[in-house]
Amino acid sequence: MNGLRIGGSLVIAGSIAFAVGAILIVAGMAKVVPSAPGGVVLVASLALLGVGLRLVVQRGSTIFRGTWTRRGISWLANGLLVDALLGVLAATPALSGSMVDILILPGIIAGWTTMIGFGITIVCLLGAADRRRLAGGTIVGGFVLLALSSALTNGVSQGAGIAVGIAAAVTILAGIAGIGVLAVLPVVDGVPEAAPGS
C-alpha cells in the first residue's frame, strides 16, 4: 500500500475514531478530559486525522492539486497534530491543575490554524470537480444541519435539536472521511489516477 492510500485509510480511521470518542462522551461513559477513555479516543482520532491528511497532501498532488487546496489541507493537518499533542500534554500529571493554563495560548493558535485550514479545504473542494466537490458539499451540508440543530434546540424542541445535531456530526465526519476515500480510491476528472510511488 502506497503512502497516499495509507494516508487516506488513516483519515477514514480517524473519522470513525472521533465518532466513537464522541459517543462515549455523550453517552456519559467518559468525562471530557484527555485522560478519560473518551478523551483518549478523541485525542488519538486527531492524531490519526493529522498524520493521514499530511500523507494525503504530500502524496496526492494530482488529486488535491492547486496551491490553496494543498495549503488548506496542510494547515488543517498541522492544526490537528498540535491539537492532539496538546491533548496528550494536558493529560500528563506535570500539567495538572493551574499548570494546564500554559496550554491555552498554543491551543488557541492550533484551533485557529485548524479552522482556517478546514475552511480553505472546504472552499477548494467545492470548487473542484467529481468526488472532491461531493466531499466538500457533504461537509457544508453537515454545518447547515448543525445550524438547524442550534435553532431547534433554542426554539422548537430540544430533542429534535439533539437528533439533528447528531445527524450534522455524522454528515461532517462522512465528508472528512470522504477526503480519505478520495485518496484510497483516487479518481481525477472521472479517470482513475495511477498510484504514486511510496
FENTAUR-V597330 format. One record per helix or strand of 3 or more residues. SS is the DSSP state (H for helix, E for strand). FROM is the first residue (numbers start at 0). TO is the last residue. Records with the same first field share a line. If there is no record, write none. Layout:
SS = FROM-TO  FROM-TO
This chain:
H = 2-25  36-58  66-89  92-94  96-125  129-155  157-183
